[in-house]
Amino acid sequence: MLEITGATRIVVDEATETTGSLFVEGGVIVDGSSGEVTETLDASGCVITPGLVNAHHHLLQSGFRTLPGTRGVPMSDWLPTMAGAYGAAGIDPSLVAATAAVGVAEGLLSGVTTVADHHLNWPVPAVSAADTAAIARAVADAAALLGGRLVFVRGSARDDPQTAAASADAIVRGLLTRASGALPPGGVSDDGMLQIAVGPAGVHSDGRETFELLGEVAARHGLRRRTQANEQVDVVIALERYGRRPLDLLDEWGWLAPDVTIAHLCAVEPDEIARLAAAGVTATHAPGCDLPMGWGIAPVAALLAAGVPVGLGTSGGGSNDAGHLLADARLALQVAPLVGPPVPARTVLGMATAGSAAGLGRPELGHLRPGAAADLCLWDVSGVADAGVADPVAGLLWASPGRRPRDVYVAGRRVVDGGRLVGADEHDLVDALTARLAR
C-alpha cells in the first residue's frame, strides 16, 4: 500500500477537503485502515487533487495548431481550412498515433488523467470499417503507452450514415472484445483504461439518419453518446436548413437523454436549459475554444442552477492551441461573469473532475473517496507563484496560469514524476510528429 503524506491540502471532492495521508492500493483509493504500507511519498508543499478529466478534445488537431486562417474566423471558413490541412497530411494510423501521443502527453503533463477524444475526421476517400478500427487502435495504443485513460468517440462529420455506424461497431468489437469473445458492459475495457463512445459532430454537419444509426450502435453495446450543439453557427445552420433550433432536432432524433453529453451549449435559452435538465443530459463547457473563436460562452451558472451536470473540455488544437485543462478552468472563472453570476473556483475544479466524469458515466473517476480510481495529481504550491495565496485550492486555478503538476498517478501508477513523463521522452514525441507532418 502506498501512503502519500504531508500534503498541504487533499481535495477529496468538490465539497470535501482534508489533510494528513492518502492511501492507494491495487489501483484504487483506500482508507488505510487495513493493509501494510510498503511505500511512502512525501507531498509536502503540495495540494493533491483528483486527476483532471478532459471531457472534450480533438486529439488529431494537436498536429495543426495556429494554422493561418483559423483564428477568429467564421466556422464556414475554419472547417475547410482545417480539412485542407488534414488532406495534405493524409489521415492514417501513423498520423493519428503521432498527434494522439502529443495530445495525451500534453494532458498528462498538465494533470489530465482521462481524455475524451471526439475523433471526427477520417481518410478521404472513405476506408473500410476495419481500417477505421485501425485508426482508433493507433490512438488507443498511444494513450496506453503513456499510461493515460482514453475515451475514444467515434465521431462523424458528414460521413455516410451507414459507413459511420459500421465503423463504430467495428471499433467496439476490434478494441474491446475479450479473449472469450464477449464485450465488456458500457463500452469500458475491463481495466477501465479505454472507453468507446459515439458522437456525430452536430446537426450542422450530420442528419437524422446518422444520429439514429449511431444511436442504435450505442444502444446495442451500452455506449455513451456525445455531440456538439448551440455554438452560434450551429443555431444559424439549423435554422437555415431545418427551420428548427438544434435542441429541437436532437430531441426529435432521440438525442436528449441521460446517456447523452452535449459540448459547447453557448447560445441556449432559459427554456432550453430547463429542457436539458428534464432530459437528464450532461454538458461540457469549452471556453478555451468558444471564446477565442467568437463562438459564444456557455451560461455555466444557469446550467448548474438548473441541475445540469457540467464538465470541462479543451476542444482541439484547431481552435484552442493548448490542451491544458486547468488553464481553461481559470478561463472559465474569468468569463463566467460575462453571461451570469461568478462561479466559485471549487465548482469549476469540480467540473474538471467529477463533472466531466459524470458525462462519461464513470462514477469511479473525478474524486478521491475510498473506492475511487487512484487517478491523482500533486501540485506544488510552495513557490513564488503561490506566495501570498490565502486559499491554496482556489489558488490552483487563479494563480500561476499554465501550472503543471509535480507528479501524476493513473490507476495507482506514476505516469509523471517530477514534471517529466515516465512512459516516454516528450521530445521524442515531438520529433515523431514533426517527422510525420514533414512527409
Secondary structure in CASP SS format (residue, H / E / C, confidence):
PFRMAT SS
TARGET T0000
AUTHOR 0000-0000-0000
METHOD secondary structure of the structure
MODEL  1
M C 1.00
L E 1.00
E E 1.00
I E 1.00
T E 1.00
G E 1.00
A E 1.00
T E 1.00
R E 1.00
I E 1.00
V E 1.00
V E 1.00
D E 1.00
E C 1.00
A C 1.00
T E 1.00
E E 1.00
T E 1.00
T E 1.00
G E 1.00
S E 1.00
L E 1.00
F E 1.00
V E 1.00
E E 1.00
G C 1.00
G C 1.00
V E 1.00
I E 1.00
V E 1.00
D C 1.00
G C 1.00
S C 1.00
S C 1.00
G C 1.00
E C 1.00
V C 1.00
T C 1.00
E E 1.00
T E 1.00
L E 1.00
D E 1.00
A C 1.00
S E 1.00
G C 1.00
C E 1.00
V E 1.00
I E 1.00
T E 1.00
P E 1.00
G C 1.00
L E 1.00
V E 1.00
N E 1.00
A E 1.00
H E 1.00
H E 1.00
H C 1.00
L H 1.00
L H 1.00
Q H 1.00
S H 1.00
G H 1.00
F C 1.00
R C 1.00
T C 1.00
L C 1.00
P C 1.00
G C 1.00
T C 1.00
R C 1.00
G C 1.00
V C 1.00
P C 1.00
M H 1.00
S H 1.00
D H 1.00
W H 1.00
L H 1.00
P H 1.00
T H 1.00
M H 1.00
A H 1.00
G H 1.00
A H 1.00
Y H 1.00
G H 1.00
A H 1.00
A H 1.00
G C 1.00
I C 1.00
D C 1.00
P H 1.00
S H 1.00
L H 1.00
V H 1.00
A H 1.00
A H 1.00
T H 1.00
A H 1.00
A H 1.00
V H 1.00
G H 1.00
V H 1.00
A H 1.00
E H 1.00
G H 1.00
L H 1.00
L H 1.00
S C 1.00
G C 1.00
V E 1.00
T E 1.00
T E 1.00
V E 1.00
A E 1.00
D E 1.00
H E 1.00
H E 1.00
L C 1.00
N C 1.00
W C 1.00
P C 1.00
V C 1.00
P C 1.00
A C 1.00
V C 1.00
S C 1.00
A H 1.00
A H 1.00
D H 1.00
T H 1.00
A H 1.00
A H 1.00
I H 1.00
A H 1.00
R H 1.00
A H 1.00
V H 1.00
A H 1.00
D H 1.00
A H 1.00
A H 1.00
A H 1.00
L H 1.00
L H 1.00
G C 1.00
G C 1.00
R E 1.00
L E 1.00
V E 1.00
F E 1.00
V E 1.00
R E 1.00
G E 1.00
S E 1.00
A C 1.00
R C 1.00
D C 1.00
D C 1.00
P H 1.00
Q H 1.00
T H 1.00
A H 1.00
A H 1.00
A H 1.00
S H 1.00
A H 1.00
D H 1.00
A H 1.00
I H 1.00
V H 1.00
R H 1.00
G H 1.00
L H 1.00
L H 1.00
T C 1.00
R C 1.00
A C 1.00
S C 1.00
G C 1.00
A C 1.00
L C 1.00
P C 1.00
P H 1.00
G H 1.00
G H 1.00
V E 1.00
S C 1.00
D C 1.00
D C 1.00
G C 1.00
M C 1.00
L E 1.00
Q E 1.00
I E 1.00
A E 1.00
V E 1.00
G E 1.00
P E 1.00
A C 1.00
G C 1.00
V C 1.00
H C 1.00
S C 1.00
D C 1.00
G C 1.00
R H 1.00
E H 1.00
T H 1.00
F H 1.00
E H 1.00
L H 1.00
L H 1.00
G H 1.00
E H 1.00
V H 1.00
A H 1.00
A H 1.00
R H 1.00
H H 1.00
G C 1.00
L C 1.00
R E 1.00
R E 1.00
R E 1.00
T E 1.00
Q E 1.00
A E 1.00
N C 1.00
E C 1.00
Q H 1.00
V H 1.00
D H 1.00
V H 1.00
V H 1.00
I H 1.00
A H 1.00
L H 1.00
E H 1.00
R H 1.00
Y H 1.00
G C 1.00
R C 1.00
R C 1.00
P H 1.00
L H 1.00
D H 1.00
L H 1.00
L H 1.00
D H 1.00
E H 1.00
W C 1.00
G C 1.00
W C 1.00
L C 1.00
A C 1.00
P C 1.00
D C 1.00
V E 1.00
T E 1.00
I E 1.00
A E 1.00
H E 1.00
L C 1.00
C C 1.00
A C 1.00
V C 1.00
E C 1.00
P H 1.00
D H 1.00
E H 1.00
I H 1.00
A H 1.00
R H 1.00
L H 1.00
A H 1.00
A H 1.00
A H 1.00
G C 1.00
V C 1.00
T E 1.00
A E 1.00
T E 1.00
H E 1.00
A C 1.00
P H 1.00
G H 1.00
C H 1.00
D H 1.00
L H 1.00
P H 1.00
M H 1.00
G C 1.00
W C 1.00
G C 1.00
I C 1.00
A C 1.00
P C 1.00
V H 1.00
A H 1.00
A H 1.00
L H 1.00
L H 1.00
A H 1.00
A C 1.00
G C 1.00
V C 1.00
P C 1.00
V E 1.00
G E 1.00
L E 1.00
G C 1.00
T C 1.00
S C 1.00
G C 1.00
G C 1.00
G C 1.00
S C 1.00
N C 1.00
D C 1.00
A C 1.00
G C 1.00
H C 1.00
L H 1.00
L H 1.00
A H 1.00
D H 1.00
A H 1.00
R H 1.00
L H 1.00
A H 1.00
L H 1.00
Q H 1.00
V H 1.00
A H 1.00
P H 1.00
L H 1.00
V H 1.00
G C 1.00
P C 1.00
P C 1.00
V C 1.00
P C 1.00
A H 1.00
R H 1.00
T H 1.00
V H 1.00
L H 1.00
G H 1.00
M H 1.00
A H 1.00
T H 1.00
A H 1.00
G H 1.00
S H 1.00
A H 1.00
A H 1.00
G H 1.00
L C 1.00
G C 1.00
R C 1.00
P C 1.00
E C 1.00
L C 1.00
G C 1.00
H C 1.00
L C 1.00
R C 1.00
P C 1.00
G C 1.00
A C 1.00
A E 1.00
A C 1.00
D C 1.00
L E 1.00
C E 1.00
L E 1.00
W E 1.00
D E 1.00
V C 1.00
S C 1.00
G C 1.00
V H 1.00
A H 1.00
D H 1.00
A C 1.00
G C 1.00
V C 1.00
A C 1.00
D C 1.00
P H 1.00
V H 1.00
A H 1.00
G H 1.00
L H 1.00
L H 1.00
W H 1.00
A C 1.00
S C 1.00
P C 1.00
G C 1.00
R C 1.00
R C 1.00
P C 1.00
R C 1.00
D E 1.00
V E 1.00
Y E 1.00
V E 1.00
A C 1.00
G C 1.00
R E 1.00
R E 1.00
V E 1.00
V E 1.00
D E 1.00
G C 1.00
G C 1.00
R E 1.00
L E 1.00
V C 1.00
G C 1.00
A C 1.00
D C 1.00
E H 1.00
H H 1.00
D H 1.00
L H 1.00
V H 1.00
D H 1.00
A H 1.00
L H 1.00
T H 1.00
A H 1.00
R H 1.00
L H 1.00
A H 1.00
R C 1.00
END
